[in-house]
Amino acid sequence: MKAPLRTSILSLAAGAWLMAIVPTYASPPLYDPSIRHQPKDGVVKLYGAGGPHTAFKKVADAFSAKTGIPVEIIAGPERKWSADAQHDADILWGTSEQSMTAFLETYKTFTSETVEPIYIRPSVIAVKKGNPKGITGISDLLKDGMRIVVTEGAGVYNTSGTGVWEDVVGRTGNLEAIKAFRRNIVAYAKGSGASYRAFEGQDADAWITWPNWPLTHTDVADMVEIDPDHRVWRDVNVSLSPEADPEAAQFLSFLTGEEGAELMKTEGWVR
């Protein structure tokens, strides 16, 4: 075989091997350049992932009652609201810094310079109502037989939970603790909504999550605080469109003001 031909065959084989190991995703990018961003419609619209939305709704209701300005809180998996947000979002919220950074790849009108962290919350353990296993902290979750749910983006889903369990368990530098905890994970769920369903549906003993979930599902779960040596904090942040309704900035001032802070605190968000 001539050397050039051999080289070509080897190159083709190497290319096929690389294609086999590089993951491909069928879903097209969410960004749609044909959508024109036109948020000025007389309604303040906020878009983001589920979690903060329940507390935001309390603030929005209070703001609208005082001012008469309508506010809509649109939450859930990004794919469900992305096209609408590209068209008319006045405000985006990110449930963590890495989540907002990912959003900015799609929502081109919003920039990193406009992002403002507004509240923060700690990681917690959600346990079954009544805490039948008597879980008091991370050390209990290392015991054989525990059933744990964690939230992970798995490289394909934008969620604030990505990496949180590893950060929590690994904070003390104990590799054996990570190994023990990992053996007890029964579900790596993409997003908090999916995690909640796994927590219920897979008879889990614990779920590493944020305070708003057990606080808004008290019929199903109790909340156990994580000790300071393992506790991880992540913020919720907002970005205001430069083309937003003028009332959107007024709402953000209310959201971060005294009354807004009191309402946010009811679901574990602090400043």
HELIX and SHEET records of a PDB file:
HELIX    1   1 ALA A    3  ILE A   21  1                                  19    
HELIX    2   2 HIS A   53  THR A   67  1                                  15    
HELIX    3   3 GLU A   78  ASP A   88  1                                  11    
HELIX    4   4 GLU A   97  PHE A  103  1                                   7    
HELIX    5   5 SER A  112  THR A  114  5                                   3    
HELIX    6   6 ILE A  138  LEU A  142  5                                   5    
HELIX    7   7 VAL A  164  GLY A  170  1                                   7    
HELIX    8   8 LEU A  175  ARG A  183  1                                   9    
HELIX    9   9 SER A  192  GLY A  201  1                                  10    
HELIX   10  10 ASN A  212  LEU A  215  1                                   4    
HELIX   11  11 PRO A  246  LEU A  255  1                                  10    
HELIX   12  12 GLU A  258  LYS A  265  1                                   8    
SHEET    1   A 5 VAL A  71  ALA A  75  0                                        
SHEET    2   A 5 VAL A  44  GLY A  48  1                                        
SHEET    3   A 5 ILE A  91  GLY A  94  1                                        
SHEET    4   A 5 TRP A 233  LEU A 240 -1                                        
SHEET    5   A 5 VAL A 115  PRO A 122 -1                                        
SHEET    1   B 5 ILE A 185  ALA A 189  0                                        
SHEET    2   B 5 ILE A 148  THR A 151  1                                        
SHEET    3   B 5 ALA A 206  THR A 209  1                                        
SHEET    4   B 5 VAL A 124  LYS A 128 -1                                        
SHEET    5   B 5 ALA A 221  GLU A 225 -1                                        
END                                                                             
